[in-house]
Structure formats: structure tokens, C-alpha cells
Amino acid sequence: MANTSGLTRLYPMVQINKGTWEIDEFDAASIYLLEGEEKAMLIDTGMGIGDLRGAVEMITDKPLVVVHSHGHIDHTGNSRQFEEVWTHPADQWMPVPEALERRRFDTEHIAQRQKGSLGAPFNLFNLYPYDIDVDLRPMDDLPMPVVHDLYDGQQFDLGGRIVTVYECPGHTAGEVVFLDETKRMLFAGDALNYNLLLGAVPLEDTLKAMKRIRGMSDRYDGIWNGHHDFRALGAPLDDDCLENVIALLEEAVKGNITYCEVPSFWGQPMPLRRRGGEDGGDPFAAMGKTYLRKGRNFVQIHSRYFGKKEDK
């Protein structure tokens, strides 16, 4: 077991219902703990700040099943604190965890964004109960956990609580969601958000997966995603989020693209201008991304999935 002496366990968290917690990794990611009668499930392990395992074990002493919604930096960071994890094969090539320098960059920018929204004098104080030089650490000396495959339709029986895995590729090729029909909750990782990055697979595949999620709506009452930057901690995404993403994808696969300007989601205004010319009017062609908007939803899509279009 990893030596976690001196690491923070002071994660903000909300108990959503009996046996379900959303653990906030200091605005970097949302981690979910689901407790059944015999086992508990941990969905994602965050950026790797602090002693996540220690915090979880203060809540439950049941055997843990640790699963990843996908393989990105901010969802697998503390996985080496555990002996076994479950990841979709398409995402198993990603480092666990990502390099410390990259994780520190994201962590510092997230903290700056959150403090910036408050302004002075709050910028003078550490608003998070962790020391980035201590709690965010390299883990190369820790053993890798045994990695098991996640697959579509797989079920985990926690004891009186069955969680089913469904593939939802788009954000990554191995993105999955977890349906808990007992509590009527869907845990979506980064498959869905108001600021959504897609392009790991063809858009038609993502659209099909999104429609399947919508088709399950009689089996869940809310969708909880892997970040609470566009919702309150413990609360589900609003209903318009999934509907807007589906509508944008339906138009995108038809080639009906209306480019938009977006602010920086790091918290500073950064309007982006249209470019015109060889990039077909897409202001993000040089970045390899196309941004679309409907209502409150922004969707970033890799430009390779679009043909040449007349500028509108």
C-alpha cells in the first residue's frame, strides 16, 4: 500500500443519498463513492491530490471496486493507491498517472480560476486544505495496479445494488458511463458536460451512444458527470445538457456547422475570431478544433471530422 502519511484527506464532499457520495477533488474532478451491502465502488480517482484512499476508508470499510470512466489525467491520478482498477481497453494506453508537471499545471490553473472568481482579498489566502508541493506528488516509485477490462454491458453487484457499464465513446475512445438502476442515477464521467470535448471517434458513433443514454432515461432520474464546474456539488446536470449535445451532433453529422466564439474556460475572457480563407471560416482550424454552441452547451470537436464548408 502507498505511503500516504501527511497527505490531506480534507476533500469537500456531499452525500447525495444513502450510500452515495460525490467527493470534490478541490475543483479538479468529481469522484463518486457508491456503497452497497457487500462492496463499494469508487468511480474515478481524480488528479492525484492527497490521500483519496484514506478519505474513502473513513466513509466505508467495505471492499472497493475502483473503476475509471476514461483514461484522462484528471480521472486516474490516484489509482496507484489501489491494488486493482477497471478501465476500458481503448484507454489503457494512457499513463497512470500522467506526468507530475502536467498534473501540476492543470491543478494550479484550476485553483487560479476558482480564486479569480472571488477576487481580492481572497487571492491572498489558500482556499484549499492541501499543499501542492506535498499532496500532488510523483508516483513512479509506486506499483501499478492490476488493470482489468471494462466492457459494454458489464455488471458489478455491490450487494443489493447493481451498476451496469455502457460504452459512450467520444471524449475518449474508451469513455464509459455507469448506470445504477437501484438509486436511479447515471454517472457519466466526461461523456457529457456543458463544455464537452469530442473527437476520439467518428461523430456518428458518439451520436448513437448519446441517443442510447437518452433512451435509458426511464431508468435514471439524473446524470452526474465528472466535474461540477457547471452544476452544484451533489446536484445532477440540468436536463437541457444531453438534449443540446444530441441536437448539435445531429446537425454536425449532416454537415450543418455554425462556428461560434467562446470564452476561455480557464476563467479569463478570450474571444476567438473567425479566420476565413482556406480553413473554410472555421476560427479554430489551426488548433485542430471546431467549436459549436446550442443554448448553454459548448461542444469542441476535432476538425478532421468535417469536410470543407462555405463560410456562413
C-alpha positions as CSV (number, residue, x, y, z in Angstrom):
1,M,0.0,0.0,0.0
2,A,1.2,3.5,-0.8
3,N,2.7,5.6,2.0
4,T,0.2,8.4,2.4
5,S,1.4,9.8,5.7
6,G,0.9,13.5,6.0
7,L,-1.3,13.8,2.9
8,T,-4.6,15.7,3.2
9,R,-7.9,13.8,3.5
10,L,-10.0,17.0,3.7
11,Y,-11.9,16.7,0.4
12,P,-15.2,18.6,0.2
13,M,-17.9,16.1,-0.3
14,V,-21.7,15.7,-0.4
15,Q,-23.8,12.7,0.5
16,I,-26.3,12.6,-2.3
17,N,-28.4,9.9,-0.8
18,K,-27.9,6.9,1.4
19,G,-24.8,5.1,0.2
20,T,-23.8,7.7,-2.5
21,W,-21.2,10.4,-2.1
22,E,-19.7,13.0,-4.5
23,I,-16.1,13.7,-3.5
24,D,-14.8,17.0,-4.8
25,E,-11.0,16.9,-5.5
26,F,-10.6,20.6,-4.9
27,D,-12.4,21.6,-8.2
28,A,-10.1,19.4,-10.3
29,A,-12.5,16.5,-10.6
30,S,-15.6,14.8,-9.1
31,I,-15.2,11.3,-7.7
32,Y,-18.1,9.1,-6.7
33,L,-18.4,6.6,-4.0
34,L,-21.2,4.1,-4.2
35,E,-21.8,1.7,-1.3
36,G,-23.8,-1.5,-1.5
37,E,-24.5,-4.1,1.2
38,E,-21.3,-6.1,0.4
39,K,-19.0,-3.9,-1.6
40,A,-18.3,-0.2,-2.5
41,M,-17.5,1.3,-5.9
42,L,-15.2,4.2,-6.5
43,I,-15.8,5.9,-9.8
44,D,-12.5,7.7,-10.9
45,T,-9.5,8.7,-8.8
46,G,-9.1,12.4,-9.8
47,M,-5.9,14.3,-10.5
48,G,-4.0,12.6,-7.7
49,I,-4.2,15.2,-4.9
50,G,-4.0,13.9,-1.3
51,D,-4.9,10.6,0.3
52,L,-8.0,9.6,-1.6
53,R,-8.0,6.0,-0.3
54,G,-7.7,7.2,3.3
55,A,-10.7,9.6,2.8
56,V,-12.8,6.8,1.3
57,E,-11.9,4.4,4.1
58,M,-13.2,6.9,6.7
59,I,-16.6,6.5,5.0
60,T,-16.7,2.8,4.3
61,D,-14.8,-0.3,5.3
62,K,-16.3,-2.5,2.5
63,P,-14.1,-3.9,-0.2
64,L,-13.6,-1.4,-3.0
65,V,-14.1,-1.8,-6.8
66,V,-12.2,1.1,-8.5
67,V,-13.4,1.9,-12.0
68,H,-12.4,4.6,-14.5
69,S,-14.9,6.5,-16.6
70,H,-12.0,7.0,-19.0
71,G,-8.2,7.3,-19.0
72,H,-7.5,11.0,-18.8
73,I,-5.1,12.8,-16.4
74,D,-7.8,14.1,-14.0
75,H,-9.6,10.8,-13.6
76,T,-6.8,8.3,-12.9
77,G,-4.4,10.3,-10.9
78,N,-4.6,8.4,-7.6
79,S,-5.1,5.0,-9.0
80,R,-1.8,3.7,-7.7
81,Q,-3.2,3.9,-4.2
82,F,-5.3,0.8,-5.1
83,E,-4.3,-2.7,-6.0
84,E,-6.8,-3.2,-8.8
85,V,-8.6,-0.9,-11.2
86,W,-11.0,-1.4,-14.1
87,T,-10.5,0.6,-17.4
88,H,-11.9,0.2,-20.9
89,P,-9.2,-1.4,-23.1
90,A,-9.3,1.5,-25.6
91,D,-8.0,3.8,-22.8
92,Q,-5.5,1.5,-21.2
93,W,-2.6,3.0,-23.2
94,M,-2.8,6.3,-21.2
95,P,-0.2,6.8,-18.4
96,V,-1.4,6.2,-14.8
97,P,-0.9,8.8,-13.6
98,E,0.1,11.4,-16.1
99,A,3.5,13.2,-15.5
100,L,3.6,15.4,-12.4
101,E,4.4,18.6,-14.4
102,R,1.2,18.2,-16.4
103,R,-0.9,17.5,-13.4
104,R,0.5,20.4,-11.6
105,F,-0.2,22.8,-14.5
106,D,-3.9,21.8,-14.5
107,T,-4.2,21.9,-10.7
108,E,-2.6,25.4,-10.5
109,H,-4.8,26.8,-13.2
110,I,-8.0,25.4,-11.7
111,A,-7.1,26.9,-8.3
112,Q,-6.3,30.3,-10.0
113,R,-9.7,30.1,-11.8
114,Q,-11.6,29.5,-8.7
115,K,-9.9,32.1,-6.7
116,G,-10.1,34.6,-9.5
117,S,-13.9,34.4,-9.4
118,L,-13.8,35.6,-5.8
119,G,-11.3,38.4,-6.2
120,A,-9.2,40.2,-3.6
121,P,-8.7,39.7,-0.7
122,F,-9.3,36.0,-1.2
123,N,-6.4,35.7,-3.6
124,L,-4.1,36.3,-0.5
125,F,-5.2,33.0,1.1
126,N,-5.0,29.3,0.4
127,L,-8.7,28.3,0.0
128,Y,-7.9,24.6,-0.4
129,P,-6.8,22.4,2.5
130,Y,-3.8,20.9,0.7
131,D,-0.2,21.8,0.0
132,I,0.5,21.3,-3.8
133,D,4.2,20.6,-3.1
134,V,3.2,17.8,-0.7
135,D,-0.2,16.5,-1.8
136,L,0.4,16.4,-5.5
137,R,3.3,14.1,-5.9
138,P,5.1,11.8,-8.4
139,M,4.1,8.2,-8.1
140,D,6.7,6.4,-10.3
141,D,8.0,4.6,-7.2
142,L,4.6,3.1,-6.5
143,P,3.5,-0.2,-8.2
144,M,0.9,-0.1,-10.9
145,P,-2.4,-1.6,-10.0
146,V,-3.7,-4.7,-11.8
147,V,-5.8,-3.3,-14.7
148,H,-8.9,-5.2,-15.6
149,D,-11.1,-4.6,-18.7
150,L,-14.3,-2.7,-18.6
151,Y,-16.8,-3.7,-21.4
152,D,-20.2,-2.8,-22.6
153,G,-23.0,-4.4,-20.5
154,Q,-20.7,-5.4,-17.7
155,Q,-22.3,-5.5,-14.3
156,F,-20.9,-5.0,-10.8
157,D,-23.0,-6.4,-8.0
158,L,-22.3,-4.4,-4.8
159,G,-24.9,-6.2,-2.8
160,G,-28.4,-5.0,-3.3
161,R,-27.1,-2.5,-5.8
162,I,-26.1,-3.4,-9.4
163,V,-24.1,-1.0,-11.5
164,T,-24.0,-1.5,-15.3
165,V,-21.3,-0.3,-17.7
166,Y,-22.2,1.2,-21.1
167,E,-19.7,2.4,-23.7
168,C,-20.1,6.1,-24.7
169,P,-17.1,6.9,-26.9
170,G,-16.4,10.5,-28.0
171,H,-14.4,12.3,-25.3
172,T,-12.1,9.3,-25.4
173,A,-12.4,6.1,-27.4
174,G,-12.8,4.2,-24.1
175,E,-15.3,6.5,-22.3
176,V,-18.0,4.7,-20.4
177,V,-20.9,5.6,-18.2
178,F,-22.3,3.7,-15.2
179,L,-26.0,3.1,-14.7
180,D,-27.2,2.5,-11.1
181,E,-30.8,1.5,-11.5
182,T,-31.3,0.9,-7.8
183,K,-30.6,4.5,-7.0
184,R,-31.8,5.7,-10.4
185,M,-28.5,7.5,-11.2
186,L,-26.3,7.7,-14.2
187,F,-22.6,8.5,-13.7
188,A,-21.2,9.9,-17.0
189,G,-17.6,10.9,-16.3
190,D,-16.6,13.2,-19.2
191,A,-19.1,11.7,-21.7
192,L,-21.4,14.7,-21.0
193,N,-20.9,18.3,-19.8
194,Y,-21.8,21.8,-20.9
195,N,-18.2,22.3,-22.1
196,L,-17.7,19.0,-23.9
197,L,-14.6,17.9,-25.9
198,L,-15.3,15.2,-28.6
199,G,-13.4,13.7,-31.5
200,A,-11.8,10.5,-30.3
201,V,-14.2,8.5,-32.6
202,P,-16.4,9.5,-35.5
203,L,-19.3,11.7,-34.6
204,E,-21.8,9.2,-35.8
205,D,-20.6,6.8,-33.1
206,T,-20.9,9.4,-30.4
207,L,-24.3,10.4,-31.5
208,K,-25.5,6.8,-31.4
209,A,-24.1,6.5,-27.8
210,M,-25.8,9.7,-26.7
211,K,-29.1,8.6,-28.1
212,R,-28.8,5.3,-26.2
213,I,-28.2,7.3,-23.0
214,R,-31.4,9.3,-23.7
215,G,-33.2,6.0,-24.4
216,M,-32.4,4.9,-20.9
217,S,-34.0,7.9,-19.3
218,D,-36.8,5.9,-17.8
219,R,-34.1,4.1,-15.7
220,Y,-32.5,7.1,-14.1
221,D,-33.6,10.4,-12.6
222,G,-30.4,12.4,-13.1
223,I,-26.9,12.4,-14.7
224,W,-23.9,13.2,-12.6
225,N,-20.7,13.9,-14.6
226,G,-17.0,14.0,-13.7
227,H,-16.8,17.7,-12.9
228,H,-19.1,20.1,-11.1
229,D,-18.0,23.3,-12.8
230,F,-21.4,23.7,-14.4
231,R,-23.6,22.4,-11.6
232,A,-23.7,22.5,-7.8
233,L,-21.7,19.8,-5.9
234,G,-24.0,16.9,-5.4
235,A,-26.6,18.0,-8.0
236,P,-27.1,16.4,-11.4
237,L,-26.7,18.1,-14.7
238,D,-29.7,20.0,-16.0
239,D,-31.9,18.2,-18.5
240,D,-31.0,20.5,-21.4
241,C,-27.4,19.3,-21.4
242,L,-27.9,16.0,-23.1
243,E,-30.6,17.3,-25.4
244,N,-28.5,20.1,-26.7
245,V,-25.5,17.8,-27.3
246,I,-27.6,15.4,-29.3
247,A,-29.1,18.3,-31.3
248,L,-25.6,19.7,-32.1
249,L,-24.3,16.3,-33.1
250,E,-27.3,15.6,-35.3
251,E,-26.6,18.8,-37.3
252,A,-22.9,18.2,-37.3
253,V,-23.1,14.8,-38.9
254,K,-25.3,16.4,-41.6
255,G,-22.6,19.0,-42.2
256,N,-24.6,21.9,-40.9
257,I,-22.0,23.7,-39.0
258,T,-22.3,27.2,-37.5
259,Y,-19.0,28.2,-35.9
260,C,-19.0,30.2,-32.7
261,E,-16.7,32.3,-30.5
262,V,-16.1,31.0,-27.0
263,P,-14.5,32.4,-23.8
264,S,-11.6,30.7,-22.1
265,F,-12.8,28.1,-19.7
266,W,-9.8,28.9,-17.5
267,G,-11.8,31.9,-16.4
268,Q,-10.3,34.8,-18.5
269,P,-12.2,36.4,-21.4
270,M,-10.7,35.2,-24.7
271,P,-12.9,35.9,-27.7
272,L,-11.8,34.0,-30.7
273,R,-12.2,35.5,-34.2
274,R,-13.3,33.9,-37.4
275,R,-10.5,33.2,-39.9
276,G,-11.9,32.6,-43.3
277,G,-9.9,31.5,-46.3
278,E,-8.6,28.0,-46.7
279,D,-9.9,26.9,-43.3
280,G,-13.5,27.4,-44.6
281,G,-14.3,30.0,-42.0
282,D,-13.5,27.8,-39.0
283,P,-11.7,30.1,-36.4
284,F,-10.2,27.0,-34.7
285,A,-8.9,25.1,-37.8
286,A,-5.3,25.9,-36.9
287,M,-5.9,24.5,-33.4
288,G,-7.5,21.3,-34.9
289,K,-10.8,22.1,-33.2
290,T,-14.2,23.3,-34.1
291,Y,-16.5,24.8,-31.5
292,L,-20.2,24.6,-31.7
293,R,-22.9,26.1,-29.4
294,K,-26.5,25.5,-28.6
295,G,-28.0,27.2,-25.6
296,R,-25.6,26.8,-22.7
297,N,-23.7,24.0,-24.3
298,F,-20.3,24.3,-26.0
299,V,-19.0,21.3,-27.9
300,Q,-15.4,21.1,-29.1
301,I,-14.9,18.7,-32.0
302,H,-11.8,17.8,-33.8
303,S,-11.9,19.4,-37.2
304,R,-10.8,16.2,-39.0
305,Y,-14.4,15.1,-38.9
306,F,-15.7,18.0,-41.0
307,G,-15.4,18.5,-44.8
308,K,-14.9,21.8,-46.4
309,K,-17.9,24.1,-45.9
310,E,-18.8,27.5,-47.2
311,D,-18.4,30.2,-44.7
312,K,-21.8,31.4,-43.3
